[in-house]
Amino acid sequence: MAQWLDMLRTPMAAPETSRLRTFRLVWLALCVTLAATVVLLDQLRGRIGQAAPCLIGLLLGATLVVTVLYLRAKQRADAAYLDQLAERE
C-alpha cells in the first residue's frame, strides 16, 4: 500500500474528550470576547474609563494561559492515542 494511502487511513488526532472540548470552547469564547473588547475599546473607555485597557490585558493573559494549557493537553492526548494505535499493530 502506498504510504500516503496508509496515512489517510490512520487517524492523526485523538478523539475529542469532554475536557478537550471544554478547553476548546473556553478558548474560542475568550478569543471572541477579546476581539470584541478591542473593537469596542472606545465605547468601553466611555463606560468604564481607564479600566478598559486593563480588562483587555486580563483577557489577553487569560487567552494566552488557556491556549498553552489547551495545546499541552491536546498534544498529550494525541501522543497517547498514537502510541495506543502503534501498540495495536
PyMOL commands that set and color helices and strands:
alter all, ss='L'
color gray80, all
select helices_A, chain A and resi 3-9+18-39+41-48+51-88
alter helices_A, ss='H'
color red, helices_A
deselect
rebuild
show_as cartoon
